[in-house]
Amino acid sequence: MQSSASDPVRGMALMAGCMLVLPLMDAIAKYMATFEAMSPGQITFYRFFFQLLSTLPLLLWLNGSEALKAKRPWLNLLRGVIHGAASLMFFVAVKYMPLADVFAIYFVEPFILTALSALFLGERVGWRRWLAIAVGFAGAMIVIQPSYAIFGVKALLPIACAFLFALYMFLNRAIGEADSPMTMQTMAGIGGTVFMSAALIAGTVTGDADLAPALPASLLGLALLVLLGTISGHIHLLVVRAFRLAPLSVLAPFQYFEIIAAVALGYLLFDEFPTPSKWLGILIIVGSGLFILWREHRQSRAKMAVERS
């Protein structure tokens, strides 16, 4: 019988469930922008504000005020700022583009992370993985091309979001286990809320419609925004829990469950469904990503075998 410290089956089930729920956040953002006429900037602000309200009381109840004294506060706040900027770009993209398209393009993030690891951390990336990165970006271009013809540069926002999220993952590595996941999530909520407050002020000054401040127009809208922040605050904690139950190489492929949920939500809520060419791009992106994960898993096993010998 497996201990609670290592339970791959539980970890996989938890990861799969989280990945199927997370796109609900983006469906809520699209609904608020489409049917409640709320700007993506304001939606992003509420996402982090209600995330902070949902995690802060739990953090204080479990660990007291000492838990707010992060060992690396500025890095944690910077995580929140970067996450806030990435979320803003993602929510602007889903306002204009189909959910599945945005998710498919966003999944170039593992390719960017692998490239950054090679360029800045000196990690060895062989020609096969560089080829997979190139093929994955080609798949993204297949998805982007028709959207770019309609929406212009906004179709590139998911790639910018993926780049920022790769930086966010780098910061997670830098912080390591210095602070608890609950402290990190709460500090990220503070950083994201402050960043989005500044963005909304800038939107007011410049008159940018995608950064216009607004209150919820209905009780349903308010309830959805609270749900958005709650999902943001707690699903990511469950993802951290999943990674403590099972290895990264086992769980990483489950991230692609997000595309399944995004396609389903896009079709059910917004009557969106990918065209055959976009399905081709999605399959190329997913296939390239899974190949990179497989190569990383194989190399890590080979390294472990050398260290044991």
C-alpha positions in Angstrom: 0.0 0.0 0.0 1.4 3.4 -1.0 1.9 6.1 1.5 0.2 9.4 1.3 3.6 11.0 0.5 3.7 9.0 -2.7 0.5 8.0 -4.4 0.8 8.3 -8.2 -2.7 7.1 -8.9 -4.2 9.7 -6.6 -1.8 12.3 -8.0 -2.9 11.5 -11.6 -6.6 11.6 -10.7 -6.1 14.9 -8.9 -4.2 16.4 -11.8 -6.7 15.3 -14.4 -9.6 16.7 -12.4 -7.8 20.1 -11.9 -7.0 20.3 -15.6 -10.6 19.7 -16.6 -11.8 22.4 -14.1 -9.3 25.1 -14.8 -10.7 26.1 -18.3 -13.9 27.0 -16.5 -12.0 30.1 -15.3 -11.5 31.2 -18.9 -15.0 30.3 -19.9 -16.2 32.6 -17.1 -13.9 35.4 -18.3 -15.2 35.0 -21.8 -18.8 35.0 -20.6 -18.2 38.2 -18.5 -16.5 40.0 -21.5 -19.1 38.8 -24.0 -22.4 38.9 -22.1 -21.7 41.3 -19.2 -19.6 43.7 -21.2 -16.8 43.7 -18.6 -13.3 44.5 -19.7 -10.7 41.7 -19.6 -8.6 44.0 -17.3 -11.4 44.3 -14.7 -12.0 40.6 -14.9 -8.3 39.9 -14.3 -8.4 42.2 -11.3 -11.3 40.4 -9.8 -9.6 37.1 -10.4 -6.7 38.0 -8.2 -8.7 40.0 -5.7 -11.1 37.2 -5.0 -8.2 34.7 -5.1 -6.6 36.7 -2.3 -9.9 36.8 -0.3 -10.3 33.1 -0.7 -6.8 32.1 0.4 -5.8 34.7 3.0 -8.4 33.6 5.7 -7.4 30.0 5.2 -3.7 30.9 5.4 -4.2 32.9 8.7 -6.4 30.1 10.2 -3.9 27.4 9.4 -0.6 29.2 10.1 -1.3 32.5 11.8 0.1 35.9 10.8 3.6 34.5 10.7 2.7 32.7 7.4 2.6 36.1 5.7 6.3 36.7 6.5 7.5 35.0 3.3 11.2 34.1 3.2 11.4 35.5 -0.4 8.6 38.1 -0.4 9.8 40.1 -3.5 10.2 37.0 -5.6 6.7 35.9 -4.6 5.2 39.3 -5.3 7.0 39.3 -8.7 5.4 35.9 -9.4 2.1 37.6 -8.8 2.9 40.5 -11.2 4.0 38.2 -14.0 1.0 35.9 -13.4 -1.3 39.0 -13.5 0.2 40.1 -16.8 -0.1 36.6 -18.3 -3.7 36.3 -17.1 -4.6 39.7 -18.6 -3.2 38.7 -22.0 -5.1 35.3 -21.8 -8.4 37.0 -20.9 -8.0 39.6 -23.7 -7.4 36.7 -26.1 -10.4 34.7 -25.0 -12.6 37.8 -25.4 -11.9 37.8 -29.1 -10.9 34.2 -30.0 -12.4 30.7 -29.5 -11.4 29.1 -26.2 -9.8 26.0 -27.9 -7.7 28.2 -30.2 -6.3 30.2 -27.3 -5.5 27.1 -25.3 -3.8 25.4 -28.3 -1.6 28.4 -29.0 -0.8 28.8 -25.3 0.5 25.2 -25.1 3.7 26.4 -26.8 4.7 27.2 -23.2 6.6 23.9 -22.6 8.6 24.6 -25.8 9.5 28.1 -24.5 10.4 26.7 -21.1 12.6 24.1 -22.6 14.4 26.7 -24.8 14.9 29.1 -21.9 16.3 26.2 -19.8 18.8 25.5 -22.5 19.8 29.1 -23.0 19.9 30.4 -19.4 20.3 27.4 -17.2 22.7 25.5 -19.4 20.4 22.4 -19.5 21.3 20.1 -22.4 18.7 20.0 -25.1 19.5 17.7 -28.0 18.6 18.2 -31.7 15.4 16.0 -31.4 13.9 18.3 -28.8 14.9 21.4 -30.7 13.2 19.9 -33.7 10.1 19.1 -31.6 10.1 22.8 -30.5 10.2 24.0 -34.1 7.4 21.5 -35.1 5.3 22.6 -32.1 5.6 26.3 -33.1 4.7 25.3 -36.7 1.5 23.8 -35.2 0.8 27.0 -33.4 1.2 28.9 -36.6 -1.5 26.7 -38.2 -3.9 27.6 -35.4 -2.8 31.3 -35.4 -3.0 32.0 -39.1 -6.8 32.2 -39.6 -7.2 34.0 -36.2 -4.5 36.5 -37.2 -6.4 37.3 -40.4 -9.5 38.2 -38.3 -8.1 39.6 -35.1 -4.6 40.9 -36.0 -1.9 41.0 -33.3 -4.4 39.9 -30.6 -4.0 36.4 -32.0 -0.4 36.5 -30.8 -1.4 37.2 -27.2 -1.5 33.5 -26.2 2.2 33.2 -27.2 3.1 36.3 -25.1 1.1 34.7 -22.3 3.0 31.4 -22.7 6.3 33.3 -22.5 5.3 35.1 -19.3 4.1 31.8 -17.8 7.4 30.2 -18.6 9.1 33.0 -16.6 6.6 32.4 -13.8 7.7 28.7 -13.8 11.3 29.8 -13.6 10.5 31.9 -10.5 8.9 28.8 -9.0 12.2 27.0 -9.4 14.1 30.0 -7.9 11.8 30.1 -4.8 11.8 26.3 -4.4 10.4 25.2 -1.1 11.5 28.3 0.9 7.8 29.2 1.4 4.7 27.0 1.7 2.3 26.8 -1.4 -0.4 28.6 0.6 2.0 31.5 1.3 3.1 31.6 -2.3 -0.4 31.6 -3.6 -1.5 34.4 -1.2 1.5 36.6 -2.0 0.8 36.0 -5.7 -2.7 37.2 -5.1 -1.3 40.4 -3.6 1.1 40.9 -6.4 -1.5 40.3 -9.1 -4.1 42.5 -7.4 -1.6 45.4 -7.1 -0.5 45.0 -10.7 -4.0 44.9 -12.1 -5.0 48.0 -10.0 -2.2 49.9 -11.7 -3.3 48.5 -15.1 -6.9 49.7 -14.5 -5.7 53.2 -13.6 -3.6 53.2 -16.8 -6.7 52.0 -18.7 -8.7 54.9 -17.3 -6.1 57.4 -18.3 -5.6 56.0 -21.9 -9.2 55.1 -22.5 -8.3 51.5 -23.4 -11.6 49.5 -23.6 -9.9 46.3 -22.6 -8.7 47.9 -19.3 -11.9 49.9 -18.5 -12.9 49.6 -14.8 -16.4 48.5 -14.0 -18.6 46.9 -11.4 -20.5 43.6 -12.0 -23.7 44.4 -13.9 -25.7 41.6 -12.2 -25.7 39.3 -9.1 -24.9 36.4 -11.5 -21.8 38.3 -12.7 -20.7 38.9 -9.1 -21.2 35.2 -8.3 -19.2 34.2 -11.4 -16.3 36.5 -10.5 -16.2 35.1 -6.9 -16.1 31.6 -8.4 -13.4 32.7 -10.8 -11.1 33.9 -7.9 -11.9 30.8 -5.8 -11.0 28.4 -8.6 -7.8 30.3 -9.2 -6.9 30.3 -5.5 -7.6 26.6 -4.7 -7.2 24.6 -7.9 -3.6 25.6 -8.1 -3.1 24.4 -4.5 -4.5 21.1 -5.6 -2.1 21.0 -8.5 0.8 21.5 -6.1 -0.6 18.6 -4.0 -0.7 16.5 -7.1 2.9 17.1 -7.8 3.8 16.0 -4.3 2.0 12.7 -4.9 3.4 11.8 -8.3 6.5 12.7 -10.4 6.4 15.6 -12.9 7.0 13.2 -15.8 3.9 11.3 -14.9 1.6 14.3 -14.4 2.8 16.7 -17.1 0.8 15.0 -20.0 -2.4 15.6 -18.1 -2.0 19.3 -18.7 -3.4 18.6 -22.2 -6.8 17.7 -20.6 -7.3 21.5 -20.6 -7.7 21.5 -24.4 -10.4 18.8 -24.1 -12.3 20.9 -21.5 -11.8 24.1 -23.5 -13.2 22.5 -26.7 -16.2 21.2 -24.7 -16.9 24.5 -23.0 -16.4 26.5 -26.1 -18.9 24.3 -28.0 -21.5 24.2 -25.2 -21.4 27.8 -24.1 -20.3 29.8 -27.1 -21.1 27.5 -30.1 -17.4 27.3 -31.0 -15.7 24.3 -32.6 -12.2 24.1 -34.2 -12.0 23.7 -37.9 -10.1 20.7 -39.4 -7.0 22.8 -40.0 -7.0 24.0 -36.4 -7.5 20.4 -35.2 -4.3 19.6 -37.2 -2.4 22.4 -35.5 -3.7 21.2 -32.0 -2.6 17.6 -32.7 0.9 18.8 -33.8 1.3 21.0 -30.7 0.1 18.2 -28.3 2.3 15.6 -30.1 5.4 17.8 -30.0 4.8 18.6 -26.3 4.4 14.9 -25.4 7.6 14.1 -27.3 9.5 16.7 -25.3 8.1 15.3 -22.1 9.0 11.8 -23.1 12.6 12.8 -24.0 13.0 14.7 -20.7 11.7 11.6 -18.8 14.1 9.3 -20.7 17.1 11.5 -20.0 16.3 11.9 -16.3 16.0 8.1 -16.0 19.3 7.7 -17.8 21.0 10.3 -15.5 19.6 8.5 -12.4 21.0 5.2 -13.7 24.4 6.7 -14.2 24.4 8.2 -10.7 23.4 4.8 -9.1 26.2 2.9 -11.0 
